Amino acid sequence: MALFDDDRSPLPESSATDGSHGGDAVDGGAAHGRRGHRPLRERVGWWAAIVATVVGVAFALFPTPYVVERPGPVYDTLGTAEHEGEELPLIEIPDEQTYPTEGELNLLTVSVVGRPGSTPTWFEVLGAWLDPQQSVVPVEAIFPPGLSNEDRDAQNTAAMVDSQQDAIAAALVELDYDFPRQVTVSGVLDDGPAAGLLEDDDVIAAVNGTEVFSIDELRAAVQENGTASPAELTVLRDGEETGVEVTPTDNGGTAVLGIGVRMVYEFPIDVELQLDDVGGPSAGMMFALGIVDKLTPGAMTGGDVVAGTGTIDSAGVVGPIGGIRQKLWGAKDAGATVFLAPESNCDEVVGNVPDGLDVFAVSDLDQARQIVEAAGADADTSGFATCTADGDD
C-alpha cells in the first residue's frame, strides 16, 4: 500500500528564483518549508494512526474461535425437495389412501458458517453479534474436539434417519395404528450396573411392571426408580420373556442403567421420507404432522403457512432443539404466521419472536395437531400455551 503525507499528495518542491532576489528567495523557501511540513509530534501522531488502522484491519481479518449460526433452508413437509436432480415428495405413502393437503408445514434448518481451521473473521463475527437473526457460538460447541468433520456429519445423518423413524412411529400412534415398538439394547458398559445382566438386542418391555414404548419412557421409569433399589426389568431375549433386576447408578443426578438403546419398529404401512443434506433430529415433529395430514381427510392447515421444530419420540413427546432463534427468523422469512416451538425451548424464544409470528409452546404431537387445526379453521387459539417470560401470565 502506498503511504502518502496527510494531504494525500507528494511533498511540494521549492521553486527557483533569480540571484537579484536571493535574500527573498531564502526567506520565502524557509516560510514555505514551515507551511509544508507538520510539526514532528503531529507527524508521529498521523503515522501512529495509520499503523493502528493497518493493524486493526489485519486483526479483523484473522480467523476467530467462533462459528456463526444463521437461518438455513426451509422445507415444506407437504411439498417436494430435490433428490439427485429430481423433485420428489418429502413424504410419500404409496400403498395407503392419502388426502389432498393445503398450505405448508415447514421444517426449519440452521446453517453454520465456519469449521475448525476455517472460521469467520472478526468482521463477520461482529456483524453476526449485531444481527438478531444470527448467533455467535464457540467453534467447539458445534465441532467437538477429537471428532472429525466426517464423523460429525455421519452422526448428524444417523440422527436424522432415527428421527424420521420416530416421526413415522409417532404419527401412526397418533392415528391409532397398532404395531411393535421395541426399546432395544445396543451396548452395555463393561463397568456399568447392567454388565453381565443385559445383552445386545435385548428388548426392554417394562420397568417395574410399567410397559415402555420409547427411550424417553425408559429413562423416566429408571429415574423414578432411583438408585436406592433394583429396577425390575421385563426383558425379551431371543423371543423369550425373562425378568432382570438392575440397580441403577447415579450419573450427574440422573439414574442410569449403563446401556445404550435404540428403537426398533415394525410399521404396518410403508411411509417414505426424503430429505437430503440435512442432519440432526429436529425435524421429527414436523414430519409427524405432515404424515398425519396426508393420512386424514381435510387440510390440517386450512391453507396457512405453519412452521415448527422439535424432536419427537414414538410416544409423540416433543423435545428441545438447538438454533431456535435462527429458526424463528427462517419461519418469518418463509411467510409463516404460526410457529410451533418445543415447550422446553421457551426460555430461548421469549424476546426473540419476529413481528407477525404467533408462537405456541408444544409438549406433544397431539397438542401440536390441535393448534394447527384450530389456526387453520380460524378458531380461537387463545387457550393454547405460548412461551412467556417467568412471572408473565
ChimeraX attribute file (.defattr): number of C-alpha atoms within 10 A of each C-alpha:
attribute: neighborCount
match mode: 1-to-1
recipient: residues
	/A:1	3
	/A:2	4
	/A:3	10
	/A:4	10
	/A:5	13
	/A:6	13
	/A:7	7
	/A:8	9
	/A:9	9
	/A:10	10
	/A:11	12
	/A:12	10
	/A:13	10
	/A:14	12
	/A:15	9
	/A:16	9
	/A:17	11
	/A:18	7
	/A:19	9
	/A:20	8
	/A:21	9
	/A:22	12
	/A:23	10
	/A:24	12
	/A:25	17
	/A:26	12
	/A:27	11
	/A:28	14
	/A:29	16
	/A:30	13
	/A:31	11
	/A:32	15
	/A:33	14
	/A:34	11
	/A:35	10
	/A:36	12
	/A:37	14
	/A:38	13
	/A:39	10
	/A:40	8
	/A:41	8
	/A:42	11
	/A:43	14
	/A:44	12
	/A:45	11
	/A:46	13
	/A:47	14
	/A:48	12
	/A:49	12
	/A:50	13
	/A:51	12
	/A:52	12
	/A:53	12
	/A:54	12
	/A:55	12
	/A:56	11
	/A:57	13
	/A:58	11
	/A:59	14
	/A:60	17
	/A:61	14
	/A:62	12
	/A:63	19
	/A:64	21
	/A:65	19
	/A:66	24
	/A:67	28
	/A:68	24
	/A:69	21
	/A:70	23
	/A:71	23
	/A:72	16
	/A:73	14
	/A:74	18
	/A:75	21
	/A:76	22
	/A:77	25
	/A:78	23
	/A:79	18
	/A:80	17
	/A:81	18
	/A:82	13
	/A:83	14
	/A:84	8
	/A:85	7
	/A:86	9
	/A:87	11
	/A:88	16
	/A:89	19
	/A:90	22
	/A:91	22
	/A:92	18
	/A:93	16
	/A:94	11
	/A:95	9
	/A:96	12
	/A:97	10
	/A:98	16
	/A:99	12
	/A:100	12
	/A:101	21
	/A:102	17
	/A:103	18
	/A:104	23
	/A:105	30
	/A:106	27
	/A:107	25
	/A:108	28
	/A:109	25
	/A:110	21
	/A:111	15
	/A:112	18
	/A:113	15
	/A:114	19
	/A:115	17
	/A:116	18
	/A:117	10
	/A:118	13
	/A:119	19
	/A:120	23
	/A:121	19
	/A:122	19
	/A:123	15
	/A:124	18
	/A:125	23
	/A:126	13
	/A:127	15
	/A:128	19
	/A:129	13
	/A:130	11
	/A:131	12
	/A:132	14
	/A:133	18
	/A:134	22
	/A:135	21
	/A:136	22
	/A:137	15
	/A:138	12
	/A:139	20
	/A:140	15
	/A:141	10
	/A:142	17
	/A:143	15
	/A:144	12
	/A:145	10
	/A:146	8
	/A:147	11
	/A:148	12
	/A:149	13
	/A:150	9
	/A:151	11
	/A:152	15
	/A:153	16
	/A:154	14
	/A:155	14
	/A:156	17
	/A:157	18
	/A:158	15
	/A:159	16
	/A:160	23
	/A:161	19
	/A:162	18
	/A:163	25
	/A:164	27
	/A:165	24
	/A:166	28
	/A:167	30
	/A:168	29
	/A:169	28
	/A:170	29
	/A:171	27
	/A:172	24
	/A:173	18
	/A:174	18
	/A:175	14
	/A:176	9
	/A:177	13
	/A:178	12
	/A:179	14
	/A:180	12
	/A:181	21
	/A:182	21
	/A:183	25
	/A:184	23
	/A:185	18
	/A:186	15
	/A:187	17
	/A:188	20
	/A:189	14
	/A:190	11
	/A:191	9
	/A:192	16
	/A:193	20
	/A:194	21
	/A:195	16
	/A:196	11
	/A:197	10
	/A:198	24
	/A:199	16
	/A:200	14
	/A:201	17
	/A:202	21
	/A:203	26
	/A:204	27
	/A:205	21
	/A:206	20
	/A:207	23
	/A:208	14
	/A:209	11
	/A:210	14
	/A:211	15
	/A:212	21
	/A:213	19
	/A:214	24
	/A:215	20
	/A:216	17
	/A:217	20
	/A:218	21
	/A:219	17
	/A:220	15
	/A:221	19
	/A:222	25
	/A:223	18
	/A:224	12
	/A:225	18
	/A:226	19
	/A:227	19
	/A:228	11
	/A:229	12
	/A:230	17
	/A:231	22
	/A:232	18
	/A:233	22
	/A:234	22
	/A:235	21
	/A:236	18
	/A:237	15
	/A:238	9
	/A:239	9
	/A:240	7
	/A:241	14
	/A:242	11
	/A:243	12
	/A:244	16
	/A:245	17
	/A:246	21
	/A:247	20
	/A:248	23
	/A:249	21
	/A:250	15
	/A:251	10
	/A:252	7
	/A:253	10
	/A:254	15
	/A:255	21
	/A:256	22
	/A:257	23
	/A:258	21
	/A:259	19
	/A:260	13
	/A:261	21
	/A:262	15
	/A:263	20
	/A:264	17
	/A:265	15
	/A:266	11
	/A:267	16
	/A:268	11
	/A:269	14
	/A:270	12
	/A:271	18
	/A:272	15
	/A:273	19
	/A:274	16
	/A:275	19
	/A:276	12
	/A:277	9
	/A:278	17
	/A:279	20
	/A:280	21
	/A:281	25
	/A:282	26
	/A:283	26
	/A:284	30
	/A:285	34
	/A:286	29
	/A:287	31
	/A:288	28
	/A:289	26
	/A:290	26
	/A:291	26
	/A:292	22
	/A:293	24
	/A:294	21
	/A:295	18
	/A:296	15
	/A:297	13
	/A:298	14
	/A:299	19
	/A:300	27
	/A:301	24
	/A:302	18
	/A:303	15
	/A:304	21
	/A:305	22
	/A:306	27
	/A:307	31
	/A:308	28
	/A:309	30
	/A:310	29
	/A:311	25
	/A:312	33
	/A:313	28
	/A:314	27
	/A:315	23
	/A:316	26
	/A:317	21
	/A:318	26
	/A:319	23
	/A:320	18
	/A:321	17
	/A:322	15
	/A:323	20
	/A:324	24
	/A:325	24
	/A:326	23
	/A:327	26
	/A:328	27
	/A:329	24
	/A:330	25
	/A:331	26
	/A:332	21
	/A:333	12
	/A:334	17
	/A:335	16
	/A:336	23
	/A:337	17
	/A:338	24
	/A:339	26
	/A:340	25
	/A:341	29
	/A:342	27
	/A:343	20
	/A:344	17
	/A:345	20
	/A:346	20
	/A:347	13
	/A:348	15
	/A:349	21
	/A:350	15
	/A:351	12
	/A:352	15
	/A:353	17
	/A:354	17
	/A:355	9
	/A:356	11
	/A:357	18
	/A:358	14
	/A:359	22
	/A:360	24
	/A:361	22
	/A:362	28
	/A:363	20
	/A:364	21
	/A:365	28
	/A:366	17
	/A:367	19
	/A:368	24
	/A:369	21
	/A:370	14
	/A:371	26
	/A:372	25
	/A:373	19
	/A:374	16
	/A:375	19
	/A:376	20
	/A:377	15
	/A:378	12
	/A:379	10
	/A:380	10
	/A:381	14
	/A:382	8
	/A:383	7
	/A:384	14
	/A:385	15
	/A:386	19
	/A:387	23
	/A:388	15
	/A:389	13
	/A:390	8
	/A:391	5
	/A:392	6
	/A:393	7
